[in-house]
Amino acid sequence: MRLFSLAYCSTATKPLTLSDVKKLATKASANNQLSIITGCLIYANKQFFQIIEGSQENLNLLFLKIAKDPAHDKIKILYYQQIEERLFPNWGMGLLETARTREIVKKHFEKDFQPEEFSPKQAENFTTDIKKLFFI
Ligand SMILES: Cc1cc2nc3c(=O)[nH]c(=O)nc-3n(C[C@H](O)[C@H](O)[C@H](O)COP(=O)(O)O)c2cc1C
């Protein structure tokens, strides 16, 4: 099976608490395990950044579903590419809390977390740094 990775960002239509985002990630994780999708989600500054990995068919279906969700808008795909192996093999949907991403966000952004400004390459570099957090 060919593996793909899709990264997108979006803006929450209303501010969410950590508990809201945790609920969202828990549900997402349970759903994703059924279609062998893995990934990670970051929420900060009212912005989502999400990576989903899996077969192209399953990613397309999931992304279409996510894109229709009224919880967010201004959805922008940052990259969608074939990969050799999963970056987040053990995570149906790993949630990274702001406290854990602060240092990496500082490195990649001049001010606030603004992933919509990323080029595909910048999004990929950010993802590589984020992956390291899962193994600390
Ligand atoms: C930023 C964001 C990320 C989401 N990520 C996922 C995801 O990875 N997997 C998933 O099943 N649902 C995800 N959702 C939720 C879906 O949009 C949708 O509400 C949910 O899948 C519906 O689940 P159900 O069909 O089991 O009721 C996400 C929603 C938002 C706002």
The ligand as a Tripos MOL2 file, in Angstrom:
@<TRIPOS>MOLECULE
LIG
   31    33     1     0     0
SMALL
NO_CHARGES

@<TRIPOS>ATOM
      1 C1         -9.3560   20.4120   13.3140 C.3       1 LIG1
      2 C2        -10.1630   19.1530   13.2360 C.ar      1 LIG1
      3 C3         -9.5330   17.9370   13.0590 C.ar      1 LIG1
      4 C4        -10.2610   16.7580   12.9670 C.ar      1 LIG1
      5 N1         -9.6030   15.5800   12.7760 N.ar      1 LIG1
      6 C5        -10.2990   14.4380   12.6510 C.ar      1 LIG1
      7 C6         -9.6300   13.2090   12.4130 C.ar      1 LIG1
      8 O1         -8.4110   13.1250   12.3130 O.2       1 LIG1
      9 N2        -10.4100   12.0970   12.3170 N.ar      1 LIG1
     10 C7        -11.7580   12.1080   12.4380 C.ar      1 LIG1
     11 O2        -12.4020   11.0680   12.3330 O.2       1 LIG1
     12 N3        -12.4050   13.2660   12.6870 N.ar      1 LIG1
     13 C8        -11.7120   14.4240   12.7900 C.ar      1 LIG1
     14 N4        -12.3710   15.6020   13.0400 N.ar      1 LIG1
     15 C9        -13.8260   15.5630   13.2680 C.3       1 LIG1
     16 C10       -14.5920   15.4260   11.9770 C.3       1 LIG1
     17 O3        -14.6390   16.6760   11.3320 O.3       1 LIG1
     18 C11       -16.0080   14.9310   12.2760 C.3       1 LIG1
     19 O4        -16.6470   15.7840   13.1630 O.3       1 LIG1
     20 C12       -15.9770   13.5670   12.9250 C.3       1 LIG1
     21 O5        -15.1040   12.7010   12.2410 O.3       1 LIG1
     22 C13       -17.3920   12.9680   12.8900 C.3       1 LIG1
     23 O6        -17.2960   11.7070   13.4840 O.3       1 LIG1
     24 P1        -18.4980   10.6780   13.3260 P.3       1 LIG1
     25 O7        -18.7390   10.5490   11.8400 O.co2     1 LIG1
     26 O8        -17.9620    9.4150   13.9470 O.co2     1 LIG1
     27 O9        -19.6320   11.2850   14.0940 O.co2     1 LIG1
     28 C14       -11.6730   16.7970   13.0990 C.ar      1 LIG1
     29 C15       -12.3050   18.0200   13.2770 C.ar      1 LIG1
     30 C16       -11.5750   19.1980   13.3380 C.ar      1 LIG1
     31 C17       -12.2740   20.5120   13.5500 C.3       1 LIG1
@<TRIPOS>BOND
     1     1     2 1
     2     2     3 ar
     3     2    30 ar
     4     3     4 ar
     5     4     5 ar
     6     4    28 ar
     7     5     6 ar
     8     6     7 ar
     9     6    13 1
    10     7     8 2
    11     7     9 ar
    12     9    10 ar
    13    10    11 2
    14    10    12 ar
    15    12    13 ar
    16    13    14 ar
    17    14    15 1
    18    14    28 ar
    19    15    16 1
    20    16    17 1
    21    16    18 1
    22    18    19 1
    23    18    20 1
    24    20    21 1
    25    20    22 1
    26    22    23 1
    27    23    24 1
    28    24    25 2
    29    24    26 1
    30    24    27 1
    31    28    29 ar
    32    29    30 ar
    33    30    31 1
@<TRIPOS>SUBSTRUCTURE
     1 LIG1         1 GROUP 0 **** ****
